Amino acid sequence: MAGSSRKAIYAALIGNALIAITKFGAAAITGSSAMLSEGIHSLVDTGNQVLLLLGLKRAARPPSAAFPFGHGKEIYFWCFVVAILIFALGSGISLYHGYQQILHLEPLQNISINYVVLGLAILFEAAAFFVAYREFSAHKGKLGLLEAVRRGKDPSLFVVLFEDGAAMLGLLVALVGIALAQVTGNPVFDGIASAVIGLILGATAIWLAYETQSLLIGESAASWIVESIRTVLRENEQIETVNEVATLHMGPEFILVTISVDVVADLSSDDIESSVTQLTQRIKAIDPAVKRVFIEAEHRRDHRREMTESLRDSNA
């Protein structure tokens, strides 16, 4: 999955870098606030792709004594940073320039250059969006777009997808704003377009932050994986009761599984050890992302008491 993420990120990085250069050049020539906002948008997106690549690289580092479960969650952190940057830089600066243009109403010059740049930008963004959507679709299966984002464990894929989608929408808004400013002779429409682009970026950033924060805190594995683990446990004749199955994504491709079971009475330590080994192998075979499995033999009554005490302490 990391390879798919990188492919989409590299496509977006190249596209946004080329677009940012052309947009800033057009903004300098024409004085368009909407075009300047779009240039800032593309520049922020370019920086975001660099951060995502950094996150993927750092997340791939092997486990160590200080980080025994690896660094997989690094990608969640950097995706959250990207969302903050979109909000603080992309949205904030676009809203500011829109406000300044509405306040001072600077006339636009050489407007035809804006149309050429926006046309090229739409082509570049469409190509990047196509790559991102194709890679995302390959992993979402039959799920709808929003459902796949909600359940997805690799935010680098949907961050790029939403960035490119917001960029496409922003380009269309800029195009409409500049066209209205030209037709009416009133540059206020250019400022309004810049402000709308800022709102689009703000909404995108909030959505991305919301979807990423749960992964950063710690999401469980997909429900089908958890149910498959329970099925394996129930099929084992040496297990009397399954007390708890807890899973945690330590990264997009790393699932930690902890299990509490009440075993049949009078089992020898050798029988328990053999059973745990077999269960671990079967559970890891459920999905390649299941990397570590911990199984604890615990009486059902003791487990319930511990859970009750833990809940009472958390509510205190």
LUMGUDO-127200 format. One record per residue (C-alpha): x, y, z; residue number from 1. Coordinates in Angstrom, 1 decimal. Layout:
REM LUMGUDO-127200
X|Y|Z|num
X|Y|Z|NUM
...
This chain:
REM LUMGUDO-127200
X|Y|Z|num
0.0|0.0|0.0|1
2.9|2.4|0.7|2
3.9|2.1|-3.0|3
0.5|3.2|-4.1|4
0.6|6.1|-1.6|5
4.0|7.3|-3.0|6
2.8|7.1|-6.6|7
-0.2|9.4|-5.9|8
2.0|11.7|-3.8|9
4.7|12.0|-6.5|10
2.1|12.8|-9.1|11
0.6|15.5|-7.0|12
4.0|16.9|-6.0|13
5.1|17.3|-9.6|14
1.8|18.7|-10.7|15
1.5|21.2|-7.8|16
5.1|22.4|-8.2|17
4.5|23.2|-11.9|18
1.2|24.8|-11.2|19
2.5|27.0|-8.3|20
5.2|28.5|-10.6|21
2.7|29.4|-13.4|22
0.1|30.7|-10.9|23
2.5|33.1|-9.1|24
3.8|34.3|-12.5|25
0.3|35.0|-13.7|26
-0.7|36.7|-10.4|27
2.4|39.0|-10.6|28
1.4|40.1|-14.1|29
-2.3|40.4|-13.7|30
-2.7|41.4|-10.1|31
-5.4|38.8|-9.5|32
-6.1|38.1|-5.9|33
-7.8|34.8|-6.8|34
-4.8|33.7|-8.8|35
-2.4|34.6|-5.9|36
-4.6|32.6|-3.6|37
-4.4|29.7|-6.0|38
-0.6|30.0|-6.2|39
-0.4|29.9|-2.4|40
-2.8|26.9|-2.5|41
-0.5|25.0|-4.9|42
2.6|26.0|-2.9|43
1.1|24.7|0.3|44
0.1|21.5|-1.4|45
3.6|21.0|-2.8|46
5.0|21.4|0.7|47
2.3|19.0|2.0|48
3.4|16.3|-0.4|49
7.0|16.7|0.8|50
5.8|16.2|4.4|51
3.7|13.1|3.4|52
6.8|11.6|1.7|53
8.8|12.3|4.9|54
6.1|10.7|6.9|55
6.1|7.5|4.8|56
9.9|7.4|5.0|57
10.0|7.8|8.8|58
7.1|5.3|9.3|59
9.0|2.7|7.4|60
11.8|2.7|10.0|61
12.3|-0.7|11.8|62
11.4|-1.3|15.5|63
13.9|-0.4|18.1|64
14.3|-0.7|21.9|65
12.6|2.7|22.3|66
9.9|2.0|19.8|67
9.3|-1.8|19.9|68
6.2|-1.6|17.7|69
7.9|0.4|15.0|70
7.2|4.0|13.8|71
4.1|3.3|11.7|72
2.0|6.0|13.4|73
4.4|8.7|12.1|74
2.4|8.8|8.9|75
-0.7|9.6|10.9|76
1.1|12.5|12.6|77
2.4|14.0|9.4|78
-1.0|13.7|7.8|79
-2.5|15.7|10.7|80
0.3|18.3|10.3|81
-0.7|18.6|6.6|82
-4.3|19.3|7.6|83
-3.2|22.0|10.0|84
-1.0|23.6|7.3|85
-3.9|23.6|4.8|86
-6.0|25.4|7.3|87
-3.4|27.8|8.7|88
-1.6|28.7|5.5|89
-3.8|27.8|2.5|90
-7.1|28.9|4.0|91
-5.9|31.8|6.2|92
-3.8|33.5|3.5|93
-6.5|33.0|0.8|94
-9.1|34.6|3.0|95
-6.8|37.5|3.8|96
-6.0|38.3|0.2|97
-9.7|38.0|-0.7|98
-10.5|40.5|2.0|99
-7.8|42.9|0.8|100
-9.0|42.7|-2.7|101
-12.6|43.4|-1.7|102
-11.4|46.2|0.5|103
-9.2|47.9|-2.1|104
-10.7|46.7|-5.4|105
-7.5|46.7|-7.4|106
-8.3|46.3|-11.2|107
-7.1|43.2|-13.0|108
-4.6|43.5|-15.9|109
-3.8|41.1|-18.8|110
-6.7|38.9|-17.8|111
-6.2|36.5|-20.7|112
-3.0|35.2|-19.0|113
-5.1|34.0|-16.1|114
-7.3|31.9|-18.4|115
-4.2|30.3|-20.0|116
-2.7|29.5|-16.6|117
-6.0|28.2|-15.1|118
-6.5|26.0|-18.2|119
-3.1|24.5|-17.8|120
-3.6|24.1|-14.0|121
-6.8|22.3|-14.5|122
-5.1|19.8|-16.9|123
-2.2|19.2|-14.4|124
-4.6|18.9|-11.4|125
-6.9|16.6|-13.3|126
-4.0|14.3|-14.1|127
-2.9|14.2|-10.5|128
-6.4|13.7|-9.3|129
-6.9|10.8|-11.7|130
-3.7|9.1|-10.3|131
-4.8|9.6|-6.7|132
-8.4|8.4|-7.3|133
-7.2|5.3|-9.2|134
-4.9|4.3|-6.4|135
-7.6|5.1|-3.8|136
-10.2|3.1|-5.7|137
-7.9|0.1|-5.9|138
-8.0|-0.1|-2.1|139
-11.6|1.0|-1.3|140
-13.2|-2.0|-3.1|141
-17.0|-1.8|-3.2|142
-17.2|0.9|-0.4|143
-18.4|4.4|-1.2|144
-16.0|7.2|-1.2|145
-16.8|8.6|2.2|146
-17.2|5.2|3.8|147
-13.8|4.2|2.4|148
-12.3|7.3|3.9|149
-13.9|6.6|7.3|150
-12.7|3.0|7.4|151
-9.3|3.6|5.6|152
-6.1|3.1|7.6|153
-3.7|4.8|5.2|154
-4.5|8.5|5.3|155
-1.8|9.5|2.9|156
-4.0|8.2|0.1|157
-7.2|10.1|1.0|158
-5.2|13.2|2.0|159
-3.8|13.5|-1.5|160
-7.2|12.7|-3.0|161
-9.0|15.4|-1.0|162
-6.2|17.9|-1.7|163
-6.4|17.4|-5.4|164
-10.2|17.6|-5.3|165
-10.1|20.8|-3.4|166
-7.6|22.2|-5.9|167
-9.9|21.3|-8.8|168
-12.8|23.0|-7.1|169
-10.7|26.0|-6.3|170
-9.5|26.4|-9.9|171
-13.1|26.4|-11.1|172
-14.0|29.1|-8.5|173
-11.0|31.2|-9.6|174
-12.1|30.9|-13.2|175
-15.6|32.0|-12.5|176
-14.5|34.9|-10.3|177
-12.0|36.2|-12.8|178
-14.6|35.8|-15.6|179
-17.2|37.8|-13.6|180
-14.7|40.5|-12.8|181
-13.9|40.8|-16.5|182
-17.5|40.8|-17.7|183
-18.8|43.3|-15.1|184
-15.7|45.3|-14.7|185
-16.0|44.9|-11.0|186
-12.9|43.3|-9.3|187
-14.9|42.5|-6.2|188
-15.7|39.1|-7.8|189
-12.0|38.3|-7.9|190
-11.8|39.0|-4.2|191
-14.9|37.0|-3.5|192
-13.4|34.0|-5.4|193
-10.3|34.2|-3.3|194
-12.4|34.2|-0.1|195
-14.4|31.2|-1.4|196
-11.1|29.3|-2.2|197
-10.1|30.0|1.4|198
-13.4|28.6|2.7|199
-12.9|25.5|0.5|200
-9.5|24.9|1.9|201
-10.7|25.5|5.4|202
-13.5|22.9|5.0|203
-11.0|20.4|3.5|204
-8.5|20.9|6.3|205
-11.2|20.4|9.0|206
-12.4|17.2|7.3|207
-8.9|15.8|6.9|208
-8.0|16.6|10.5|209
-11.2|14.9|11.7|210
-10.5|11.8|9.8|211
-6.9|11.6|10.8|212
-7.2|12.3|14.5|213
-8.9|9.0|15.3|214
-6.1|7.1|13.5|215
-3.6|9.2|15.5|216
-5.3|8.4|18.8|217
-5.6|4.7|17.9|218
-8.2|2.9|15.8|219
-9.1|-0.8|16.0|220
-8.7|-3.1|13.0|221
-11.6|-3.6|10.6|222
-14.6|-5.3|12.0|223
-14.2|-8.4|9.7|224
-10.7|-8.9|11.1|225
-11.9|-8.7|14.7|226
-14.7|-11.2|14.0|227
-12.4|-13.5|12.1|228
-10.1|-13.5|15.2|229
-13.0|-14.4|17.5|230
-14.0|-17.2|15.1|231
-10.6|-18.7|15.4|232
-10.7|-18.5|19.1|233
-14.2|-20.0|19.4|234
-13.1|-23.0|17.3|235
-10.3|-23.9|19.7|236
-11.5|-26.6|22.1|237
-9.1|-25.6|24.8|238
-10.7|-22.2|25.2|239
-13.8|-22.0|27.4|240
-14.6|-18.3|27.1|241
-13.2|-15.4|25.0|242
-13.0|-12.5|27.4|243
-11.7|-9.8|25.1|244
-10.2|-9.1|21.7|245
-8.6|-5.7|21.4|246
-6.9|-4.6|18.2|247
-4.9|-1.4|17.4|248
-3.5|0.0|14.2|249
0.2|0.9|14.9|250
0.3|2.0|11.2|251
-1.5|1.4|8.0|252
0.1|-2.1|7.7|253
0.7|-3.0|11.3|254
-2.1|-4.4|13.6|255
-1.4|-5.2|17.2|256
-3.8|-7.8|18.7|257
-4.2|-8.5|22.4|258
-6.5|-11.3|23.6|259
-7.8|-12.5|27.0|260
-9.3|-16.0|27.1|261
-10.5|-18.3|29.9|262
-8.9|-21.7|29.1|263
-10.3|-25.1|30.0|264
-9.4|-26.3|33.5|265
-6.5|-28.7|34.2|266
-4.5|-27.9|31.0|267
-0.8|-28.3|31.4|268
1.6|-25.5|30.7|269
2.8|-27.4|27.6|270
-0.8|-27.7|26.3|271
-1.4|-24.0|26.8|272
1.9|-23.1|25.1|273
1.2|-25.3|22.1|274
-2.3|-23.9|21.8|275
-1.1|-20.3|22.0|276
1.5|-21.0|19.2|277
-1.2|-22.5|16.9|278
-3.6|-19.6|17.6|279
-1.0|-17.0|16.9|280
-0.2|-18.6|13.6|281
-3.8|-18.8|12.5|282
-4.6|-15.2|13.6|283
-1.6|-13.8|11.7|284
-2.8|-15.7|8.6|285
-6.1|-13.7|8.7|286
-4.4|-10.6|7.3|287
-0.8|-9.7|6.5|288
-1.2|-6.5|8.6|289
-1.5|-8.6|11.8|290
2.1|-8.4|13.0|291
2.0|-9.0|16.7|292
-0.4|-11.2|18.8|293
-0.5|-11.4|22.6|294
-2.7|-14.0|24.3|295
-3.4|-13.9|28.0|296
-5.0|-16.8|29.9|297
-7.3|-15.2|32.5|298
-10.3|-16.4|34.4|299
-13.5|-14.8|33.2|300
-14.4|-13.6|36.7|301
-11.0|-11.9|37.1|302
-11.1|-10.3|33.7|303
-14.6|-8.8|34.5|304
-13.4|-7.5|37.8|305
-10.3|-5.8|36.2|306
-12.5|-4.2|33.5|307
-15.0|-3.0|36.1|308
-12.1|-1.4|38.2|309
-10.6|0.1|35.1|310
-13.9|1.7|34.1|311
-14.5|3.0|37.6|312
-11.0|4.5|37.7|313
-11.5|6.2|34.3|314
-14.8|7.8|35.5|315
-13.4|9.0|38.8|316
